Amino acid sequence: MSRLKAISALGQQVWLDSISRKLIESGELARLIAEDGISGVTSNPAIFQQALAKDPAYAAAKAALPATLTDAEARFEALALPDIQAACDAFLPLFDASHGNKGFVSFEVSPRLSRDAEGTFAAAQRLWNAIARPNVMIKIPATPEGLVAIRKSIAAGININVTLMFSPAHVEAVAQAHASGLADRVAAGLPVGQIRSVASVFISRVDSKIDPQVSDALKGKVAIASARAAYADWQAHWSATGDRFAALAAAGAHPQWLLWASTGTKNPAYSDVLYVETLIGPDTVNTVPEATLNAFRDHGNAAATLAQDPAEARATLKALAEAGVDINAVGEQLQNEGLVLFEQAFETLLGSVGA
């Protein structure tokens, strides 16, 4: 069995944090699905910026865009949305076979809307209708404005991937927005059983930011501890049997799964599969960049690690607080930095597709 498929056997989905036209048209995506059990794909402005810069297939597609299509964002979507649709179609058999639990492809709203709740919700509706696939997820950042749009989007029946989450405060706020959206929909007499959502908690960037501020005893441990604590809370409160989700589950709703993002190792002193091996557990997703995917396929060890010793995870977070580091404040800083990076990548991307 593929080492990556062994993760799936433990109840965790592995998604690829990358997309390009070459990935789809070459048959590589189909191979990853068949041989490695990859069950989803995520994208973001930085991923598409790199794809359009490096994949020669886009040159001909760009040249074929109508000259009358002069808006740069519309031109980008004309190039990108067919790839999202094709990826969704590649995963559709898995989506159907899993009764809508696997086979999702994510596409992000414009980073320009990160502080615009109504604009984000309108974009989520527009993209959901334009892509027109049951296994697409619209990505919305976990900003205060994004939380408003997330609740409204879930209430509207849209699958949502919440992105740029870095802290316990983000995890709790997003869970509340998801549950509130479902509750709004139930109150309106609308079905909730088809809606799926993931909450993307970024991992490696947390350690990269915190490591310089702490002793060696805490270096490389905080992000994993935070994720494990979040999972313990999710099991208690937000899983299908959790006390805070029970009423919604009774109405047919599905819990929002935690997704581990930014799991490529940034510190060369750490294992290149650190943030995969230590966070494997049921009813979760790990979305990995291609290099990390290849590394785990080569030498990763699949074992149920996510629920190991939650008390130790809590102790690590307590030690962090005692060291004077506020993980929620760090999370806000990282989210703001992430927004800037996505905005910069998006502007570069739009510049490359201009008429």
C-alpha positions in Angstrom: 0.0 0.0 0.0 1.1 3.5 -0.7 2.3 5.3 2.4 -0.2 8.0 1.5 -3.0 5.6 1.2 -2.1 4.3 4.6 -3.0 7.7 6.0 -6.4 7.4 4.4 -6.9 4.0 6.1 -6.5 5.9 9.4 -9.4 8.2 8.6 -7.6 11.3 7.4 -7.9 12.7 3.9 -4.8 13.8 2.0 -5.4 16.7 -0.4 -2.9 18.2 -2.8 -2.1 21.9 -2.2 -1.5 22.6 -5.9 -3.3 22.9 -9.2 -2.3 23.5 -12.8 -3.6 22.7 -16.2 -0.6 20.4 -16.8 -1.5 18.4 -13.6 -4.9 17.7 -14.9 -4.3 17.2 -18.7 -1.2 15.1 -18.2 -3.1 12.5 -16.2 -1.0 13.1 -13.1 -4.0 14.1 -11.0 -5.8 10.9 -12.0 -2.7 8.9 -11.1 -2.5 10.6 -7.7 -6.2 9.7 -7.0 -5.8 6.1 -8.1 -2.3 5.3 -6.7 -2.0 7.5 -3.7 -5.6 8.0 -2.6 -5.4 11.8 -2.9 -9.0 12.9 -2.3 -9.0 16.6 -2.9 -7.2 19.7 -4.2 -6.7 23.2 -2.8 -5.7 26.4 -4.5 -5.0 30.0 -3.6 -3.8 33.1 -5.4 -0.2 32.2 -4.8 -0.7 28.7 -6.3 -2.4 30.0 -9.4 0.2 32.8 -9.7 2.9 30.1 -9.9 0.9 27.9 -12.2 0.3 30.6 -14.7 3.9 31.6 -14.6 5.4 28.1 -15.1 2.8 26.1 -17.0 3.2 26.7 -20.7 -0.4 25.4 -21.3 -1.7 28.8 -20.1 0.1 30.8 -22.8 -2.1 29.4 -25.6 -5.2 29.7 -23.4 -4.4 33.3 -22.6 -3.9 34.1 -26.2 -7.3 32.7 -27.0 -9.1 34.9 -24.6 -11.4 37.4 -26.4 -9.9 40.8 -26.8 -13.2 42.2 -25.5 -12.5 40.6 -22.1 -10.4 43.4 -20.6 -11.0 43.1 -16.9 -8.0 41.4 -15.4 -9.9 39.5 -12.8 -12.4 38.2 -15.3 -9.5 37.1 -17.6 -8.0 35.2 -14.7 -11.2 33.4 -13.9 -11.7 32.6 -17.6 -8.3 30.7 -17.3 -8.7 29.3 -13.8 -12.3 28.2 -13.5 -12.1 25.6 -16.3 -9.3 24.0 -14.4 -11.3 24.0 -11.2 -14.2 22.4 -13.0 -12.0 19.8 -14.6 -10.5 18.9 -11.3 -13.9 18.6 -9.8 -14.9 16.3 -12.6 -11.8 14.2 -12.0 -12.9 13.8 -8.3 -16.6 13.3 -9.0 -16.6 9.5 -8.9 -14.9 9.6 -5.5 -17.3 12.3 -4.4 -20.3 10.1 -5.4 -18.9 6.9 -3.9 -18.2 8.6 -0.6 -21.7 10.1 -0.5 -20.3 13.6 -0.7 -17.5 13.3 2.0 -14.5 13.2 -0.3 -13.3 14.7 -3.7 -13.4 18.4 -3.1 -11.6 21.2 -5.0 -11.2 24.6 -3.5 -11.1 28.0 -5.2 -10.6 31.3 -3.3 -12.5 34.5 -3.5 -10.5 37.6 -4.4 -8.1 38.7 -1.7 -9.2 42.2 -2.4 -12.5 41.3 -0.6 -10.9 40.2 2.7 -12.3 43.2 4.6 -15.6 43.3 2.7 -18.3 40.9 4.2 -21.0 41.6 1.6 -18.6 41.6 -1.3 -17.2 38.3 -0.1 -20.6 36.7 0.2 -21.6 38.0 -3.3 -18.4 36.6 -4.7 -18.9 33.2 -3.0 -22.4 33.0 -4.5 -21.2 34.0 -8.0 -18.3 31.6 -8.0 -20.4 28.7 -6.6 -22.9 29.3 -9.5 -20.2 29.8 -12.1 -18.2 26.6 -11.2 -21.5 24.7 -10.8 -20.1 21.5 -9.3 -21.3 19.9 -6.1 -17.8 19.1 -5.0 -16.3 22.6 -5.1 -15.5 24.5 -2.0 -15.3 28.3 -2.0 -12.4 29.6 0.1 -13.0 32.5 2.4 -10.4 33.9 4.9 -11.2 33.9 8.6 -11.2 37.7 9.0 -14.0 39.3 11.1 -15.6 40.2 7.8 -15.0 36.8 6.4 -16.8 35.2 9.3 -19.9 37.1 8.4 -19.7 35.9 4.8 -19.0 32.3 6.0 -22.2 32.2 8.0 -24.2 33.6 5.2 -22.6 31.3 2.6 -23.3 28.2 4.7 -26.9 29.4 5.2 -27.1 29.7 1.4 -26.0 26.1 0.9 -22.5 26.7 -0.3 -19.6 24.5 0.6 -16.9 26.5 2.3 -13.2 26.1 2.9 -12.2 28.7 5.6 -8.6 29.8 5.2 -5.9 31.7 7.0 -6.6 30.3 10.5 -3.6 30.4 12.9 -4.9 30.4 16.5 -7.4 28.9 19.0 -9.4 32.1 18.7 -9.7 31.6 15.0 -10.7 28.0 15.4 -13.5 28.8 17.8 -14.8 31.8 15.8 -15.0 29.8 12.6 -16.7 26.9 14.3 -19.3 29.3 15.6 -19.8 30.9 12.2 -20.3 27.5 10.6 -22.7 26.3 13.2 -24.7 29.6 13.0 -25.0 29.3 9.3 -26.3 25.8 9.5 -28.7 26.9 12.3 -30.0 29.7 10.1 -30.6 27.3 7.3 -32.4 24.8 9.5 -34.6 27.7 10.9 -35.5 28.6 7.3 -36.7 25.0 6.7 -33.9 24.2 4.2 -31.9 21.0 4.0 -28.4 20.9 5.4 -27.2 17.4 4.6 -25.4 18.3 1.4 -23.3 21.0 2.9 -19.6 20.3 3.6 -17.0 22.7 5.1 -13.4 22.5 6.3 -11.5 24.9 8.6 -8.0 25.3 7.4 -5.6 25.7 10.3 -2.1 26.8 9.2 0.7 24.9 10.9 4.3 25.5 10.0 4.0 29.3 9.9 3.1 29.2 13.6 6.3 27.6 14.5 8.3 29.8 12.2 6.9 32.9 13.9 7.1 31.5 17.5 10.4 29.6 17.5 12.6 32.8 17.7 10.6 33.9 20.8 10.9 30.7 22.9 13.4 28.3 24.5 14.6 25.2 22.8 12.2 23.2 24.8 9.3 24.7 22.9 10.8 25.1 19.5 8.9 23.1 16.8 6.2 22.0 19.2 3.7 24.8 19.5 1.9 24.4 16.2 1.5 20.7 16.7 0.3 21.2 20.3 -2.2 23.8 19.2 -3.6 21.6 16.4 -3.9 18.6 18.8 -5.7 20.8 21.4 -8.0 22.0 18.7 -8.8 18.5 17.6 -9.6 17.4 21.2 -12.0 20.4 21.5 -13.5 19.5 18.1 -14.1 15.9 19.3 -15.8 17.1 22.4 -17.9 19.9 21.0 -18.1 20.0 17.2 -17.9 16.4 15.9 -21.2 14.6 15.0 -21.6 13.5 18.6 -20.2 16.7 20.2 -22.3 18.5 22.7 -22.4 21.8 20.8 -23.2 20.2 17.5 -25.8 17.5 18.5 -28.9 19.4 17.6 -27.6 20.3 14.1 -26.4 16.7 13.6 -29.9 15.5 14.4 -31.2 17.8 11.6 -28.8 16.0 9.2 -25.9 18.5 9.3 -22.3 17.4 8.9 -19.6 18.8 11.2 -16.9 21.1 9.8 -13.7 19.1 9.6 -10.4 20.5 10.7 -7.9 20.8 7.8 -4.1 21.1 8.4 -2.7 23.6 6.0 0.8 25.0 5.5 2.2 21.6 6.3 5.4 21.8 4.3 8.3 22.1 6.7 10.0 25.5 6.5 12.8 24.9 9.1 15.5 22.6 7.5 16.4 21.4 11.0 13.0 19.6 11.2 11.8 16.5 9.4 10.4 17.2 6.0 7.3 15.2 7.0 7.0 16.6 10.5 3.6 18.3 10.0 2.1 15.2 8.4 3.3 12.4 10.6 2.4 14.2 13.9 -1.2 15.2 12.9 -2.8 12.0 11.5 -6.3 11.4 12.9 -9.9 10.5 11.8 -12.2 13.1 10.3 -9.5 15.5 9.4 -7.7 16.6 6.2 -4.1 17.4 5.5 -3.4 19.5 2.4 0.2 19.1 1.4 2.4 20.8 -1.2 3.9 18.5 -3.9 7.3 18.3 -2.3 5.9 17.2 1.0 3.6 14.7 -0.8 6.6 13.2 -2.5 8.6 13.1 0.7 5.9 11.3 2.6 5.4 8.8 -0.2 9.2 8.0 0.0 9.7 7.8 3.8 6.7 8.9 5.8 5.3 6.8 8.6 1.5 6.6 8.8 0.3 6.2 12.4 -2.6 7.6 14.5 -0.8 10.5 16.2 -3.3 13.4 16.3 -5.1 12.3 19.5 -1.9 11.3 21.4 -1.6 12.7 24.9 -3.9 15.8 24.7 -2.7 16.7 28.2 0.8 17.2 26.8 -0.5 19.5 24.1 -2.3 21.6 26.8 0.9 21.7 28.9 2.9 23.0 25.9 0.4 25.8 25.3 0.4 26.6 29.0 4.2 26.8 28.9 4.0 29.1 25.9 1.7 31.5 27.8 3.9 31.4 30.8 6.8 32.4 28.5 4.9 35.5 27.7 3.7 34.6 24.2 0.1 35.2 23.4 -0.8 32.6 20.7 -3.9 34.4 19.7 -2.0 37.7 19.2 0.5 35.8 17.1 -2.4 34.4 15.1 -3.7 37.8 14.3 -0.2 38.9 13.1 0.1 35.8 10.9 -3.3 36.3 9.4 -2.5 39.9 8.5 0.8 38.8 7.0 -1.0 36.0 5.1 -3.5 38.4 3.6 -0.7 40.7 2.4 1.1 37.7 0.7 -2.1 36.6 -1.0 -2.9 40.1 -2.1 0.6 40.6 -3.6 0.4 37.2 -5.4 -3.0 38.1 -6.7 -1.9 41.5 -8.0 1.1 39.9 -9.7 -1.2 37.2 -11.2 -3.6 39.8 -12.5 -0.7 41.8 -14.1 0.3 38.6 -16.0 -3.1 38.1 -17.5 -3.9 41.7 -18.5 -5.3 42.3 -22.0 
